[in-house]
Amino acid sequence: MTEIIQAMLSIPKKPEYTKQYVRYDLQYVPRPAGFNNPDSICWFNAAIQAMLSISSFNQVLIQARKNGNMTTNSFARAYIDLVENSLKGIAKPNDTYNLLIFMNERLKFCKMAPMANGQACAYEGISKIIETVDCPEVYNCAENIYEYRIQCPACHELITTSRDKAYQINMQGQHITTQQAFIDWLRWHTSIVDEWKCDRCMIRSKNVSRQECLRVLSEVVTIVLNKYTLKTLTYYPKELAFPSNGSTLTYKVISTIEHYGNIYGGHYVANCLRGEDTYKMNDSSTTMSDLEPKNETFIVIYHLV
């Protein structure tokens, strides 16, 4: 069913985008299995475990290969192999280490900086995986489109900038305590731009307030909480609900990533909904867990159900 999401309260409600949604489907979510951590790749293991929990990614990638659309990207082929083997229960403990090698080869081929082994960030890992797979169907599931509006401090013109296709939404420093406040913030919030140049008067301004207006909500909503320097318990709801063309789009948490340590080093683990249960994926170890907020929660992933 095609649905239209109207996200903004203060912007004229003119539909600008229609979307065919791929909803959460258990048949595209593998059973729990761990991966080895040679050369300190816990950040990559956690990112891969969280992404394997995203059924829409798995579904559209498998279909893209069936359609013959993933023949030239060696990393994408290796990633889809991991998805299919995980669904069959035959993934191997060293598969993520080998996959990281494929990703770095692809990044070099595209003249992009490779990801380092050792201490890296799961936040960057998720972004790089999505970008290196380079599949339009995955982008369509991951991109939540925001429109930026800034009133120039110099000429006072209201400037609407091009849309930002955000597949990770930064909520660092927010003190939200209710489900509705969380949803309202996703729909509309302000941020500060350190330096900004007006396209009309060409004057640069510092510390400019920017309105961020949600225009399109996709299947996957990934929230990033900055927990490197201050680890405190931060609220997030188990479900999100957004009005959509007379009905409701409902999302549930399917995975979280926790970070232990500080900005200079530490350890990542993922908590993932697999089947009807939740498991803590700590490299090669898998144990029963939950998706409750914790002091160490760094990333929260929602999926449309």
C-alpha positions as a Markdown table, in Angstrom:
| # | Residue | x | y | z |
|---|---|---|---|---|
| 1 | Met | 0.0 | 0.0 | 0.0 |
| 2 | Thr | 1.4 | 3.4 | -0.9 |
| 3 | Glu | 1.3 | 5.8 | 2.1 |
| 4 | Ile | 2.1 | 9.5 | 2.4 |
| 5 | Ile | 3.8 | 10.8 | 5.6 |
| 6 | Gln | 3.1 | 14.3 | 6.5 |
| 7 | Ala | 5.6 | 15.1 | 9.2 |
| 8 | Met | 5.6 | 18.9 | 9.8 |
| 9 | Leu | 3.1 | 20.8 | 11.9 |
| 10 | Ser | 4.2 | 24.3 | 10.8 |
| 11 | Ile | 4.7 | 23.8 | 7.1 |
| 12 | Pro | 1.9 | 23.7 | 4.6 |
| 13 | Lys | 0.6 | 20.2 | 4.3 |
| 14 | Lys | 1.2 | 19.6 | 0.6 |
| 15 | Pro | 2.2 | 16.0 | -0.2 |
| 16 | Glu | 5.6 | 15.9 | -1.9 |
| 17 | Tyr | 6.5 | 12.3 | -1.8 |
| 18 | Thr | 4.9 | 8.9 | -1.9 |
| 19 | Lys | 6.5 | 5.7 | -0.8 |
| 20 | Gln | 6.0 | 2.0 | -1.0 |
| 21 | Tyr | 7.0 | 0.6 | 2.4 |
| 22 | Val | 8.7 | -2.7 | 3.1 |
| 23 | Arg | 7.5 | -3.7 | 6.6 |
| 24 | Tyr | 9.3 | -5.8 | 9.2 |
| 25 | Asp | 9.2 | -9.5 | 8.2 |
| 26 | Leu | 10.5 | -12.2 | 10.5 |
| 27 | Gln | 11.4 | -14.5 | 7.6 |
| 28 | Tyr | 14.2 | -12.1 | 6.7 |
| 29 | Val | 15.7 | -12.0 | 10.2 |
| 30 | Pro | 18.3 | -14.6 | 11.0 |
| 31 | Arg | 18.7 | -16.6 | 14.3 |
| 32 | Pro | 21.4 | -15.4 | 16.6 |
| 33 | Ala | 25.0 | -16.3 | 15.9 |
| 34 | Gly | 28.3 | -14.7 | 17.0 |
| 35 | Phe | 31.3 | -13.5 | 15.0 |
| 36 | Asn | 34.9 | -13.5 | 16.0 |
| 37 | Asn | 36.8 | -10.4 | 16.9 |
| 38 | Pro | 40.3 | -10.6 | 15.5 |
| 39 | Asp | 42.2 | -7.3 | 15.3 |
| 40 | Ser | 39.6 | -5.4 | 17.5 |
| 41 | Ile | 36.6 | -5.2 | 15.2 |
| 42 | Cys | 33.9 | -5.2 | 17.8 |
| 43 | Trp | 32.6 | -2.0 | 16.3 |
| 44 | Phe | 32.1 | -3.7 | 12.9 |
| 45 | Asn | 30.6 | -6.8 | 14.5 |
| 46 | Ala | 28.0 | -4.7 | 16.4 |
| 47 | Ala | 27.2 | -2.7 | 13.3 |
| 48 | Ile | 26.7 | -5.9 | 11.2 |
| 49 | Gln | 24.6 | -7.6 | 13.9 |
| 50 | Ala | 22.3 | -4.6 | 14.1 |
| 51 | Met | 22.0 | -4.4 | 10.3 |
| 52 | Leu | 21.2 | -8.1 | 10.0 |
| 53 | Ser | 18.3 | -7.4 | 12.3 |
| 54 | Ile | 16.8 | -5.0 | 9.7 |
| 55 | Ser | 14.6 | -7.2 | 7.7 |
| 56 | Ser | 13.8 | -4.7 | 5.0 |
| 57 | Phe | 17.6 | -4.3 | 4.2 |
| 58 | Asn | 17.9 | -8.1 | 3.9 |
| 59 | Gln | 14.8 | -8.4 | 1.8 |
| 60 | Val | 15.6 | -5.7 | -0.7 |
| 61 | Leu | 19.2 | -6.8 | -1.1 |
| 62 | Ile | 18.3 | -10.4 | -1.8 |
| 63 | Gln | 15.7 | -9.3 | -4.3 |
| 64 | Ala | 18.2 | -6.9 | -5.9 |
| 65 | Arg | 20.6 | -9.7 | -6.5 |
| 66 | Lys | 17.8 | -11.9 | -8.0 |
| 67 | Asn | 17.1 | -9.0 | -10.4 |
| 68 | Gly | 20.7 | -8.9 | -11.5 |
| 69 | Asn | 21.5 | -5.5 | -10.0 |
| 70 | Met | 24.4 | -6.3 | -7.7 |
| 71 | Thr | 26.9 | -7.8 | -10.1 |
| 72 | Thr | 29.7 | -5.2 | -10.1 |
| 73 | Asn | 30.1 | -4.5 | -6.4 |
| 74 | Ser | 32.2 | -7.1 | -4.7 |
| 75 | Phe | 31.4 | -5.9 | -1.2 |
| 76 | Ala | 27.7 | -5.9 | -1.9 |
| 77 | Arg | 27.9 | -9.5 | -3.2 |
| 78 | Ala | 29.9 | -10.5 | -0.1 |
| 79 | Tyr | 27.4 | -8.7 | 2.2 |
| 80 | Ile | 24.4 | -10.4 | 0.6 |
| 81 | Asp | 26.3 | -13.8 | 0.9 |
| 82 | Leu | 26.5 | -13.1 | 4.7 |
| 83 | Val | 22.8 | -12.2 | 4.8 |
| 84 | Glu | 21.7 | -15.3 | 3.0 |
| 85 | Asn | 24.1 | -17.6 | 5.0 |
| 86 | Ser | 22.9 | -16.0 | 8.3 |
| 87 | Leu | 19.3 | -16.7 | 7.3 |
| 88 | Lys | 20.2 | -20.3 | 6.5 |
| 89 | Gly | 22.2 | -20.6 | 9.8 |
| 90 | Ile | 25.5 | -21.3 | 8.1 |
| 91 | Ala | 27.3 | -18.1 | 8.6 |
| 92 | Lys | 30.9 | -18.6 | 9.9 |
| 93 | Pro | 32.5 | -16.9 | 12.9 |
| 94 | Asn | 35.2 | -15.1 | 10.7 |
| 95 | Asp | 32.7 | -13.8 | 8.1 |
| 96 | Thr | 32.7 | -10.3 | 9.4 |
| 97 | Tyr | 36.5 | -10.0 | 9.4 |
| 98 | Asn | 36.5 | -11.2 | 5.8 |
| 99 | Leu | 33.7 | -8.8 | 5.0 |
| 100 | Leu | 35.6 | -5.8 | 6.4 |
| 101 | Ile | 38.5 | -6.7 | 4.0 |
| 102 | Phe | 36.0 | -6.6 | 1.1 |
| 103 | Met | 34.6 | -3.3 | 2.3 |
| 104 | Asn | 38.1 | -1.7 | 2.5 |
| 105 | Glu | 38.9 | -3.0 | -1.0 |
| 106 | Arg | 35.7 | -1.5 | -2.3 |
| 107 | Leu | 36.4 | 1.9 | -0.6 |
| 108 | Lys | 39.9 | 2.0 | -2.1 |
| 109 | Phe | 38.5 | 1.2 | -5.5 |
| 110 | Cys | 36.1 | 4.1 | -5.1 |
| 111 | Lys | 39.0 | 6.3 | -4.0 |
| 112 | Met | 37.6 | 6.6 | -0.5 |
| 113 | Ala | 39.4 | 6.2 | 2.8 |
| 114 | Pro | 39.3 | 2.7 | 4.2 |
| 115 | Met | 38.0 | 1.8 | 7.6 |
| 116 | Ala | 40.8 | 1.1 | 10.1 |
| 117 | Asn | 41.0 | -2.1 | 12.2 |
| 118 | Gly | 41.2 | -1.5 | 15.9 |
| 119 | Gln | 39.3 | 1.4 | 17.5 |
| 120 | Ala | 36.6 | 2.7 | 15.1 |
| 121 | Cys | 33.0 | 3.8 | 15.6 |
| 122 | Ala | 29.9 | 1.7 | 15.0 |
| 123 | Tyr | 28.1 | 4.9 | 14.0 |
| 124 | Glu | 30.6 | 5.4 | 11.1 |
| 125 | Gly | 30.5 | 1.7 | 10.4 |
| 126 | Ile | 26.8 | 1.6 | 9.7 |
| 127 | Ser | 27.1 | 4.6 | 7.4 |
| 128 | Lys | 30.0 | 3.1 | 5.5 |
| 129 | Ile | 28.2 | -0.2 | 5.1 |
| 130 | Ile | 25.1 | 1.4 | 3.6 |
| 131 | Glu | 27.2 | 3.6 | 1.4 |
| 132 | Thr | 29.5 | 0.8 | 0.2 |
| 133 | Val | 26.7 | -1.6 | -0.5 |
| 134 | Asp | 25.4 | 1.3 | -2.7 |
| 135 | Cys | 22.0 | -0.2 | -3.4 |
| 136 | Pro | 19.1 | 2.2 | -4.3 |
| 137 | Glu | 16.6 | -0.1 | -2.5 |
| 138 | Val | 18.6 | 0.1 | 0.7 |
| 139 | Tyr | 18.9 | 3.9 | 0.5 |
| 140 | Asn | 15.1 | 4.0 | 0.0 |
| 141 | Cys | 14.6 | 2.0 | 3.2 |
| 142 | Ala | 17.2 | 4.0 | 5.2 |
| 143 | Glu | 16.8 | 7.6 | 4.2 |
| 144 | Asn | 14.7 | 9.8 | 6.4 |
| 145 | Ile | 14.4 | 13.1 | 4.5 |
| 146 | Tyr | 14.8 | 16.4 | 6.4 |
| 147 | Glu | 14.3 | 19.9 | 5.0 |
| 148 | Tyr | 16.4 | 22.7 | 6.5 |
| 149 | Arg | 15.0 | 26.3 | 7.0 |
| 150 | Ile | 17.2 | 29.1 | 8.1 |
| 151 | Gln | 16.4 | 32.8 | 8.5 |
| 152 | Cys | 19.5 | 34.7 | 7.6 |
| 153 | Pro | 20.7 | 36.9 | 10.5 |
| 154 | Ala | 22.1 | 39.4 | 7.9 |
| 155 | Cys | 19.3 | 39.9 | 5.3 |
| 156 | His | 16.5 | 38.2 | 7.2 |
| 157 | Glu | 15.5 | 36.1 | 4.2 |
| 158 | Leu | 14.0 | 32.7 | 5.0 |
| 159 | Ile | 16.1 | 30.2 | 3.1 |
| 160 | Thr | 14.9 | 26.6 | 2.5 |
| 161 | Thr | 17.9 | 24.4 | 1.8 |
| 162 | Ser | 18.1 | 21.1 | -0.1 |
| 163 | Arg | 16.9 | 18.1 | 1.7 |
| 164 | Asp | 19.2 | 16.0 | 3.8 |
| 165 | Lys | 18.7 | 12.3 | 3.4 |
| 166 | Ala | 19.5 | 11.2 | 7.0 |
| 167 | Tyr | 19.9 | 7.5 | 7.6 |
| 168 | Gln | 21.1 | 8.2 | 11.1 |
| 169 | Ile | 19.5 | 11.0 | 13.2 |
| 170 | Asn | 21.6 | 12.6 | 15.9 |
| 171 | Met | 19.8 | 13.2 | 19.2 |
| 172 | Gln | 22.8 | 14.0 | 21.3 |
| 173 | Gly | 22.1 | 16.2 | 24.3 |
| 174 | Gln | 18.3 | 15.9 | 24.2 |
| 175 | His | 16.5 | 15.5 | 27.5 |
| 176 | Ile | 13.3 | 13.8 | 26.4 |
| 177 | Thr | 11.1 | 11.9 | 28.8 |
| 178 | Thr | 7.9 | 11.0 | 27.0 |
| 179 | Gln | 7.0 | 9.1 | 23.8 |
| 180 | Gln | 5.1 | 12.1 | 22.4 |
| 181 | Ala | 8.0 | 14.5 | 23.0 |
| 182 | Phe | 10.3 | 12.0 | 21.3 |
| 183 | Ile | 8.0 | 11.8 | 18.2 |
| 184 | Asp | 7.5 | 15.6 | 18.1 |
| 185 | Trp | 11.3 | 16.1 | 18.2 |
| 186 | Leu | 11.8 | 13.7 | 15.2 |
| 187 | Arg | 9.1 | 15.6 | 13.3 |
| 188 | Trp | 10.5 | 19.1 | 13.9 |
| 189 | His | 13.5 | 20.5 | 15.9 |
| 190 | Thr | 16.1 | 23.1 | 15.8 |
| 191 | Ser | 19.9 | 22.8 | 15.7 |
| 192 | Ile | 22.8 | 25.2 | 15.6 |
| 193 | Val | 25.1 | 25.6 | 12.5 |
| 194 | Asp | 28.6 | 26.7 | 13.5 |
| 195 | Glu | 29.1 | 28.7 | 10.3 |
| 196 | Trp | 26.6 | 29.3 | 7.5 |
| 197 | Lys | 26.7 | 31.3 | 4.2 |
| 198 | Cys | 23.5 | 32.8 | 2.9 |
| 199 | Asp | 22.8 | 32.1 | -0.8 |
| 200 | Arg | 21.0 | 35.4 | -1.1 |
| 201 | Cys | 23.3 | 38.0 | 0.5 |
| 202 | Met | 26.4 | 35.8 | 0.5 |
| 203 | Ile | 27.3 | 36.9 | 4.1 |
| 204 | Arg | 28.7 | 34.3 | 6.4 |
| 205 | Ser | 27.2 | 34.0 | 9.9 |
| 206 | Lys | 28.2 | 32.0 | 12.9 |
| 207 | Asn | 26.0 | 29.9 | 15.3 |
| 208 | Val | 22.9 | 30.1 | 13.2 |
| 209 | Ser | 19.7 | 28.5 | 14.3 |
| 210 | Arg | 18.3 | 26.0 | 11.8 |
| 211 | Gln | 14.9 | 24.4 | 11.6 |
| 212 | Glu | 15.0 | 20.7 | 10.7 |
| 213 | Cys | 11.7 | 19.6 | 9.2 |
| 214 | Leu | 10.9 | 15.9 | 8.6 |
| 215 | Arg | 9.5 | 15.4 | 5.1 |
| 216 | Val | 9.7 | 11.6 | 4.5 |
| 217 | Leu | 9.9 | 8.9 | 7.1 |
| 218 | Ser | 11.3 | 5.6 | 5.8 |
| 219 | Glu | 11.2 | 2.0 | 7.0 |
| 220 | Val | 14.2 | 2.3 | 9.3 |
| 221 | Val | 14.7 | 5.1 | 11.9 |
| 222 | Thr | 18.2 | 5.0 | 13.4 |
| 223 | Ile | 18.8 | 7.3 | 16.4 |
| 224 | Val | 22.4 | 8.1 | 17.6 |
| 225 | Leu | 22.9 | 9.1 | 21.2 |
| 226 | Asn | 26.3 | 10.6 | 22.0 |
| 227 | Lys | 27.7 | 8.5 | 24.8 |
| 228 | Tyr | 31.4 | 8.8 | 24.5 |
| 229 | Thr | 32.0 | 11.4 | 27.2 |
| 230 | Leu | 28.9 | 11.2 | 29.5 |
| 231 | Lys | 27.0 | 8.0 | 30.0 |
| 232 | Thr | 23.7 | 8.6 | 31.5 |
| 233 | Leu | 20.4 | 6.8 | 31.2 |
| 234 | Thr | 18.6 | 8.3 | 28.2 |
| 235 | Tyr | 14.9 | 7.7 | 27.5 |
| 236 | Tyr | 13.6 | 6.3 | 24.2 |
| 237 | Pro | 10.2 | 4.7 | 23.6 |
| 238 | Lys | 9.8 | 1.1 | 22.6 |
| 239 | Glu | 7.4 | 2.2 | 19.8 |
| 240 | Leu | 6.8 | 5.2 | 17.6 |
| 241 | Ala | 3.5 | 6.2 | 15.9 |
| 242 | Phe | 3.2 | 8.7 | 13.1 |
| 243 | Pro | 0.0 | 9.8 | 11.4 |
| 244 | Ser | -0.1 | 8.8 | 7.7 |
| 245 | Asn | -2.9 | 9.5 | 5.2 |
| 246 | Gly | -5.6 | 8.8 | 7.7 |
| 247 | Ser | -3.9 | 5.8 | 9.3 |
| 248 | Thr | -0.8 | 5.3 | 11.5 |
| 249 | Leu | 2.8 | 4.3 | 10.8 |
| 250 | Thr | 4.0 | 2.2 | 13.8 |
| 251 | Tyr | 7.7 | 1.5 | 14.5 |
| 252 | Lys | 9.3 | -0.7 | 17.1 |
| 253 | Val | 12.8 | -1.0 | 18.4 |
| 254 | Ile | 14.6 | -4.0 | 16.8 |
| 255 | Ser | 18.2 | -3.3 | 17.9 |
| 256 | Thr | 20.4 | -1.2 | 20.1 |
| 257 | Ile | 24.2 | -0.8 | 20.1 |
| 258 | Glu | 26.0 | -0.2 | 23.4 |
| 259 | His | 29.4 | 1.4 | 23.8 |
| 260 | Tyr | 31.6 | 0.8 | 26.9 |
| 261 | Gly | 34.6 | 3.0 | 27.5 |
| 262 | Asn | 35.3 | 6.6 | 26.2 |
| 263 | Ile | 36.1 | 8.4 | 23.0 |
| 264 | Tyr | 39.7 | 7.1 | 23.1 |
| 265 | Gly | 38.7 | 3.4 | 23.3 |
| 266 | Gly | 36.2 | 0.9 | 24.4 |
| 267 | His | 34.0 | -2.0 | 23.4 |
| 268 | Tyr | 30.8 | -2.3 | 21.3 |
| 269 | Val | 28.0 | -4.9 | 21.7 |
| 270 | Ala | 24.6 | -5.1 | 19.9 |
| 271 | Asn | 21.2 | -6.1 | 21.4 |
| 272 | Cys | 19.1 | -7.6 | 18.6 |
| 273 | Leu | 15.6 | -8.8 | 18.2 |
| 274 | Arg | 15.9 | -12.2 | 16.5 |
| 275 | Gly | 12.6 | -14.2 | 16.2 |
| 276 | Glu | 10.6 | -13.6 | 19.4 |
| 277 | Asp | 13.6 | -13.0 | 21.7 |
| 278 | Thr | 16.3 | -10.5 | 22.1 |
| 279 | Tyr | 20.0 | -11.4 | 22.3 |
| 280 | Lys | 23.2 | -9.6 | 23.3 |
| 281 | Met | 25.7 | -10.0 | 20.5 |
| 282 | Asn | 29.0 | -9.6 | 22.1 |
| 283 | Asp | 31.4 | -10.6 | 19.3 |
| 284 | Ser | 31.3 | -14.5 | 19.3 |
| 285 | Ser | 29.1 | -14.6 | 22.4 |
| 286 | Thr | 25.3 | -14.5 | 22.3 |
| 287 | Thr | 23.2 | -14.4 | 25.4 |
| 288 | Met | 19.6 | -13.5 | 26.2 |
| 289 | Ser | 19.1 | -9.7 | 26.6 |
| 290 | Asp | 16.6 | -6.9 | 26.2 |
| 291 | Leu | 16.1 | -3.6 | 24.4 |
| 292 | Glu | 15.7 | -1.4 | 27.5 |
| 293 | Pro | 17.6 | 1.9 | 27.8 |
| 294 | Lys | 20.9 | 1.6 | 29.5 |
| 295 | Asn | 23.6 | 4.0 | 30.4 |
| 296 | Glu | 25.8 | 2.6 | 27.6 |
| 297 | Thr | 23.1 | 2.8 | 24.8 |
| 298 | Phe | 24.7 | 4.6 | 21.8 |
| 299 | Ile | 22.5 | 3.7 | 18.9 |
| 300 | Val | 18.8 | 2.8 | 18.7 |
| 301 | Ile | 17.2 | 1.3 | 15.6 |
| 302 | Tyr | 13.4 | 1.3 | 14.9 |
| 303 | His | 11.7 | -0.6 | 12.1 |
| 304 | Leu | 8.2 | -0.1 | 10.6 |
| 305 | Val | 5.9 | -3.0 | 11.6 |
